[in-house]
Amino acid sequence: MTVRKFYFPIFCKDIKSGKIQLPDFQRGWVWDDDHIKDLLVSVARSFPVGAVMLLESGGEVRFQTRPVEGLEHEISPDTVPEKLILDGQQRLTTLTQAIYLTSPVNTRTNKGKAIKRHYYFDIQKALESPHALDEAIVAVDENRQIRTNFGRDVVLDLSTRELECAQLYFPCDQVMNSDEWEEIFYEISPEKIKLYMDFRKTILSAFRNYQIPVIELKKETSKEAVCLVFEKVNTGGVSLSVFELITASYAADGYNLRDDWFGSEIRHVESRKERLEKEPMLKGIEAPEFLQAVTLLHTHELKKADIEAGKTGKQAKPVSAKRGDVLQLPLESWKQWAPEVERGFIQAAKFLKKEAFYARKELPYSTQLIPLAAVMARLQDRWLEPRIYDKLSRWYWCGVLGELYGGAVETRMANDYEELLQWFEDDAMVPRTVKDAFFQQERFDTLRSRLSAAYKGINVLILREGAKDWFWKATIRELDANEIALDIHHIFPKDWCIKQGIPRERYDSILNKTSISYKANRKIGGDAPSVYLPKIQHEKQVQLSDEEMDKLLESHALSAKLLRENRFDEFIEDRRQRLLALIEKAMGKKSYPNDDDL
């Protein structure tokens, strides 16, 4: 990496010739009219506008490229750039369009309305108030006019060189070469030559002598480093994903990954994302998730090849889903494994449905879906074999209830993918996630957020046992499928608990909550269970006997007897044991009573 200063005219000349271009992952130019004026003023006053970062082209990292906006028709598609802009796109595009192009700048107002503008310096104002140049910058429409009264009245007309010169308005698109403009000016306003020369000496010289600090990354820079650098320097924009970098990289080989994933209006081909999202569990799936699953298979093949070549230990390429390895995914491997991984995700969705998950929002961890899909791609239909299915189920619930898939989990993904495949063939090769997972009984007391993984998991364990609504004659799952409003509510109402002096940390945990319909919740109100339960079961629309109602309550893994008798403390401890039984069955292992038993 080197840091140098370049004179602005030379820099812009390279942009205009196509020697400096944009990598295709760069987003479009978005600056509005106010930002353009501010930048022009900053350069005119020789203020620093920040460094620019360039990447030397010609290395192993190849990207599809494009010219700076506005130059698309001036630069041949065959032009090979020498450098790519990583940071400074908005500033460089602004200056190129406002100063080097005679066509109007396609920009927008600060409210987002699309407009076309030419920019001028009011020479008189610029000289009178050099410290208030923002008042000397004038923007006119595409006809080089300013109109008022809904466009009926022209208040400033600069539509010809003669009008510009006579009124002392200097066009910014003549900043770098004003010879032609000056010839006309000297003919029309010879008495104002000294005034213009003062303007040229102060404002135009500032532009022509302006230097831009440039950080240059060498062509040996890795793709991962390019991605990280880009995100660091573009903190004001949207984070750059690996998908965008790989899209630009594959495009250099003539493959359109964006069309593959999102589809193409031109070709009218169903996209990979559309095919996947036919499964409700896969609604909202993101390309980086899919790429990670493909990378697991790709790196697994590399590791197997290394082992066959006699490499051992750290000499062999590890299985990985880390960002750096995703960025190194070859196009050939994408073409080979993407169809298999697509089927893997669809099979993963079917597995999760069998485990009683029906929508992506119910997933405790979306990250756990990645190794699951990769494993499914390898298993194909074998995942339905009872022995394999039981292991998959146990691994999945250990990850959820052991809360092992939060945060940075790329290493766990890779380990689980590889270890699951070994475990299916050898009962002794238990994956680390299954061995490491434990559920501590005291965790119940701190599970209050319905967004936490263990909370979501336990709720699904209850529902898959056939939990029925307390009002409608249907299971909670059936109501959810018919889009009946549901929520997780307190079993012993909050108001009642407060009146009894029960602390919030005691009544607000998952032990005192369950999923019921809005209708049932309205009947509960703030009454004691001994009051609201008879009220519900004797409703005209319900009409249940005590025995029928108790059976319905028991479907939520709770004691109907303790609930009816308002015995809160005993109810909570009884429910703890009932939920523990569900958890231990799902995880295939015992829970821990408290910290001392670990």
Long-range contacts (C-beta under 8 A, 24 or more apart in sequence): 1-215, 1-216, 1-217, 1-218, 2-215, 2-216, 2-218, 3-51, 3-213, 3-214, 3-215, 3-216, 4-213, 4-214, 4-216, 5-211, 5-212, 5-213, 5-214, 6-211, 6-212, 6-214, 7-209, 7-210, 7-211, 8-43, 8-95, 8-207, 8-208, 8-210, 8-211, 8-212, 9-176, 9-207, 9-208, 11-52, 11-92, 11-212, 11-214, 12-92, 12-95, 12-96, 12-99, 12-100, 12-176, 14-82, 14-83, 15-68, 15-71, 15-92, 15-96, 15-100, 16-71, 16-74, 16-96, 16-100, 17-75, 17-79, 18-67, 18-71, 18-75, 18-76, 18-79, 18-81, 19-81, 19-82, 19-83, 20-54, 20-68, 20-81, 20-82, 20-83, 20-84, 20-85, 21-65, 21-66, 21-67, 21-68, 21-75, 21-79, 21-81, 21-83, 21-84, 21-85, 22-65, 22-66, 22-67, 22-68, 22-84, 22-85, 22-89, 23-55, 23-63, 23-64, 23-65, 23-84, 23-85, 23-86, 23-248, 24-63, 24-64, 24-65, 24-66, 24-247, 24-248, 24-251, 25-63, 25-230, 25-240, 25-244, 25-245, 25-247, 25-248, 26-85, 26-89, 27-237, 27-238, 28-69, 29-68, 29-69, 29-89, 29-90, 29-93, 29-94, 29-97, 30-90, 31-90, 31-93, 31-94, 31-107, 32-107, 32-108, 32-109, 32-110, 32-112, 33-107, 33-108, 33-109, 33-110, 33-115, 33-117, 33-139, 34-110, 35-90, 35-94, 36-94, 36-98, 36-105, 36-107, 36-117, 36-119, 36-139, 37-119, 37-134, 37-137, 37-139, 38-134, 39-91, 39-94, 39-95, 40-98, 40-119, 40-137, 40-172, 41-133, 41-134, 41-137, 43-95, 43-206, 43-207, 43-210, 44-121, 44-126, 44-133, 44-203, 44-206, 44-207, 45-130, 45-131, 45-133, 45-206, 46-206, 46-210, 48-213, 49-91, 49-212, 50-88, 50-91, 50-213, 51-87, 51-88, 51-212, 51-213, 51-214, 51-215, 52-85, 52-87, 52-88, 52-91, 52-92, 52-212, 52-213, 52-214, 52-215, 53-85, 53-86, 53-87, 53-88, 53-214, 53-215, 53-216, 53-217, 53-229, 53-233, 54-83, 54-84, 54-85, 54-86, 54-214, 54-215, 54-216, 54-217, 55-83, 55-84, 55-86, 55-216, 55-217, 55-219, 55-221, 55-226, 56-82, 56-83, 56-216, 56-217, 56-218, 56-219, 56-221, 57-81, 57-82, 57-83, 57-84, 57-219, 58-82, 58-219, 59-218, 59-219, 59-220, 59-221, 60-219, 60-220, 61-219, 61-221, 61-222, 61-223, 61-226, 61-249, 62-249, 62-252, 62-253, 63-245, 63-248, 63-249, 63-251, 63-252, 64-248, 64-249, 64-251, 64-252, 68-92, 68-93, 68-96, 69-93, 69-97, 70-96, 70-97, 70-101, 70-103, 70-105, 70-106, 71-96, 71-101, 83-216, 86-217, 86-226, 86-229, 86-230, 86-233, 87-215, 87-229, 87-230, 87-233, 87-234, 98-172, 98-173, 99-172, 99-173, 99-175, 99-176, 99-207, 100-173, 100-176, 101-173, 102-173, 104-141, 104-142, 115-141, 116-141, 116-142, 117-141, 117-142, 118-142, 118-144, 118-158, 118-171, 118-172, 118-173, 119-171, 119-172, 119-173, 120-158, 120-164, 120-169, 120-170, 120-171, 120-172, 121-169, 121-170, 121-172, 121-199, 121-203, 122-168, 122-169, 123-168, 123-169, 123-170, 123-195, 123-196, 123-199, 124-168, 124-195, 126-199, 126-202, 126-203, 127-195, 127-198, 127-199, 127-202, 130-202, 133-203, 138-169, 162-188, 165-189, 168-192, 168-195, 168-196, 170-199, 170-203, 175-204, 175-207, 175-208, 176-207, 176-208, 178-204, 222-324, 222-327, 223-249, 223-327, 223-328, 224-323, 224-324, 224-327, 224-328, 227-323, 227-327, 241-287, 241-288, 242-288, 242-291, 242-323, 242-326, 242-327, 243-286, 243-287, 243-288, 243-291, 245-327, 246-291, 246-326, 246-327, 246-329, 250-331, 250-334, 253-331, 255-331, 257-334, 260-338, 261-287, 261-290, 272-338, 272-342, 275-342, 276-342, 276-345, 276-346, 279-345, 279-346, 279-349, 279-350, 280-349, 280-358, 280-359, 280-360, 281-348, 281-349, 281-352, 281-353, 281-357, 281-358, 281-359, 281-360, 281-363, 282-345, 282-346, 282-349, 282-360, 283-359, 283-360, 284-360, 285-345, 285-360, 288-326, 289-366, 289-369, 289-370, 290-338, 290-341, 290-342, 290-345, 291-326, 291-329, 292-321, 292-326, 292-370, 292-410, 292-413, 293-321, 293-341, 293-344, 293-345, 293-370, 293-371, 293-373, 293-374, 293-377, 294-329, 294-333, 294-334, 294-337, 294-338, 294-341, 295-320, 295-321, 295-325, 295-326, 295-329, 296-320, 296-321, 296-370, 296-371, 296-374, 296-413, 296-414, 296-417, 297-333, 297-337, 297-340, 297-341, 297-374, 297-377, 297-378, 298-329, 298-330, 298-333, 298-337, 299-325, 299-414, 300-417, 300-418, 301-333, 318-414, 319-414, 319-415, 319-417, 319-418, 320-410, 320-414, 321-370, 321-371, 321-410, 321-413, 321-414, 321-417, 322-410, 322-411, 322-414, 323-410, 337-377, 340-377, 341-373, 341-374, 341-377, 343-376, 343-377, 343-380, 344-373, 344-374, 344-375, 344-376, 344-377, 344-378, 345-369, 345-373, 345-376, 347-373, 347-376, 347-377, 347-379, 347-380, 347-383, 348-372, 348-373, 348-376, 351-376, 351-383, 351-389, 351-392, 351-396, 355-393, 355-396, 355-397, 355-460, 355-464, 356-460, 356-461, 356-463, 356-464, 356-477, 357-460, 358-477, 358-480, 358-481, 362-456, 362-460, 363-456, 364-400, 364-405, 364-453, 364-454, 364-456, 364-457, 365-399, 365-400, 365-405, 365-406, 365-453, 367-405, 367-409, 367-413, 368-396, 368-399, 368-400, 368-405, 370-413, 371-412, 371-413, 371-414, 371-416, 371-417, 371-420, 372-396, 374-417, 375-416, 375-417, 375-420, 375-421, 378-421, 379-424, 382-424, 387-424, 388-424, 391-420, 391-423, 391-424, 392-420, 393-586, 394-434, 394-586, 394-587, 394-588, 395-420, 395-423, 395-431, 395-433, 395-434, 397-457, 397-586, 397-587, 397-588, 398-433, 398-434, 398-437, 398-587, 398-588, 398-589, 399-433, 399-437, 400-453, 400-454, 400-456, 400-457, 401-437, 401-439, 401-454, 401-457, 401-458, 401-583, 401-586, 401-587, 402-433, 402-436, 402-437, 402-438, 402-439, 402-587, 403-452, 403-453, 403-454, 404-433, 404-436, 404-437, 405-453, 406-453, 434-588, 437-587, 437-589, 438-589, 438-591, 438-592, 438-598, 439-580, 439-583, 439-584, 439-587, 439-591, 439-592, 440-591, 440-592, 440-593, 440-594, 440-595, 440-598, 441-576, 441-580, 441-591, 441-592, 441-593, 441-594, 442-593, 442-594, 442-595, 444-509, 444-510, 444-511, 444-576, 444-579, 445-505, 445-506, 445-509, 445-511, 446-509, 447-509, 447-510, 448-508, 448-509, 448-510, 450-488, 455-510, 457-586, 458-510, 458-579, 458-582, 458-583, 459-488, 459-510, 459-515, 461-579, 461-582, 461-583, 461-586, 462-514, 462-515, 462-556, 462-557, 462-579, 462-582, 463-515, 465-555, 465-557, 465-582, 466-555, 467-514, 467-515, 467-555, 467-556, 467-557, 468-552, 468-555, 469-516, 469-517, 469-519, 469-520, 470-516, 470-517, 470-520, 470-523, 470-536, 470-552, 470-553, 471-516, 471-517, 471-519, 471-520, 471-523, 471-536, 471-539, 471-541, 471-542, 472-517, 472-519, 472-520, 476-515, 476-516, 476-517, 479-517, 484-517, 484-518, 485-517, 485-518, 486-515, 486-516, 486-517, 486-518, 487-515, 487-516, 487-518, 487-521, 488-513, 488-514, 488-515, 489-513, 489-514, 489-515, 489-516, 489-520, 489-521, 489-524, 491-529, 491-556, 491-558, 491-563, 491-571, 492-528, 492-529, 492-563, 492-566, 492-568, 492-571, 493-524, 493-525, 493-526, 493-527, 493-528, 493-532, 494-526, 495-525, 495-526, 496-526, 496-527, 496-528, 497-568, 500-568, 502-568, 506-572, 507-568, 510-579, 511-572, 511-575, 511-576, 511-579, 512-572, 512-575, 514-556, 514-558, 528-566, 529-563, 529-564, 529-566, 530-564, 530-565, 530-566, 533-563, 533-564, 557-582
